[in-house]
Amino acid sequence: MLTLYSTPESLYCAKLRILLRHKQAQWHEVAPEGGCGSTQYRELVHSGTMPALIDGDLVLADSEAIAEYLNETIAEPAMLPANASARAKCRERSRFHDTRLEPEVRKLFPHVAPANRDANFVHNQAQMVALRLQELSRLLQSDGWLDLQSLSLGDCGFPICFAWIDAFAPVMGFELEWPGKLYEYRAGVAAHEAVRIELDDYAPGLQRWLESKGV
Ligand SMILES: N[C@@H](CCC(=O)N[C@@H](CS)C(=O)NCC(=O)O)C(=O)O
């Protein structure tokens, strides 16, 4: 059986759980020994990051590398299209999540607790997240191969990242506009069962995390 080093609240682990559920894979999850980035964990997973996958002798870090591996080794349902251009656009979308949107959302985490919040930083950072959402909307709008009927590797990172944005806005006192195409995209992705299950499972932990920060 596949082993996933993960924690329930990690966005990148949630991204892989969506994929694993969609593939109807069997897996179990364990927390990194000594915690993420610990010396003990780094002996096995050299980057010290989560998620990491163990499949027999294979030890693999980085959610993108793991997602591509799982898509190759568990063929059905295919989560990359047959057409090379459509495949490239899926990968572009996935990279946009990991390298453009999520890093900007992540910068807000230290400001959740009211005692640690820098209102000016939050204001500017909310504008940066809004810009990324507009960029994503344009990316989706110009993607003639986008197929919301099929869940792809390009989609799995977004649902939980969107859930964090939703949670942060009222807590930190900002409002974000969800451009029309993004609204449609979000609903289309959330219609897949694997996404719905992860969103439902994830919500209580997200709420608990917010409460632990005093909000
Ligand atoms: N690009 C990496 C990012 C993973 C990542 O940043 N994971 C966080 C937890 S969500 C982590 O491992 N942080 C601890 C560290 O960087 O040492 C991926 O897609 O796997």
The ligand as an SDF file (V2000), in Angstrom:
LIG
                    3D

 20 19  0  0  0  0  0  0  0  0999 V2000
    6.4610   22.5840   -3.5410 N   0  0  0  0  0  0  0  0  0  0  0  0
    6.3630   21.6560   -2.4380 C   0  0  0  0  0  0  0  0  0  0  0  0
    5.8850   22.4330   -1.2430 C   0  0  0  0  0  0  0  0  0  0  0  0
    5.5970   21.5730   -0.0620 C   0  0  0  0  0  0  0  0  0  0  0  0
    5.6190   22.3740    1.2100 C   0  0  0  0  0  0  0  0  0  0  0  0
    5.9920   23.5490    1.2600 O   0  0  0  0  0  0  0  0  0  0  0  0
    5.2250   21.7250    2.2760 N   0  0  0  0  0  0  0  0  0  0  0  0
    5.2800   22.3370    3.5720 C   0  0  0  0  0  0  0  0  0  0  0  0
    4.1190   21.8450    4.3820 C   0  0  0  0  0  0  0  0  0  0  0  0
    2.5870   22.2600    3.5980 S   0  0  0  0  0  0  0  0  0  0  0  0
    6.5440   21.9210    4.2430 C   0  0  0  0  0  0  0  0  0  0  0  0
    6.9920   20.8150    4.0190 O   0  0  0  0  0  0  0  0  0  0  0  0
    7.1350   22.8130    5.0590 N   0  0  0  0  0  0  0  0  0  0  0  0
    8.2830   22.4960    5.8560 C   0  0  0  0  0  0  0  0  0  0  0  0
    9.6020   22.7920    5.2230 C   0  0  0  0  0  0  0  0  0  0  0  0
    9.6500   23.4240    4.1420 O   0  0  0  0  0  0  0  0  0  0  0  0
   10.6140   22.3760    5.8060 O   0  0  0  0  0  0  0  0  0  0  0  0
    5.3830   20.5550   -2.8050 C   0  0  0  0  0  0  0  0  0  0  0  0
    4.5930   20.7790   -3.7120 O   0  0  0  0  0  0  0  0  0  0  0  0
    5.4600   19.4670   -2.2390 O   0  0  0  0  0  0  0  0  0  0  0  0
  1  2  1  0
  2  3  1  0
  2 18  1  0
  3  4  1  0
  4  5  1  0
  5  6  2  0
  5  7  1  0
  7  8  1  0
  8  9  1  0
  8 11  1  0
  9 10  1  0
 11 12  2  0
 11 13  1  0
 13 14  1  0
 14 15  1  0
 15 16  2  0
 15 17  1  0
 18 19  2  0
 18 20  1  0
M  END
$$$$
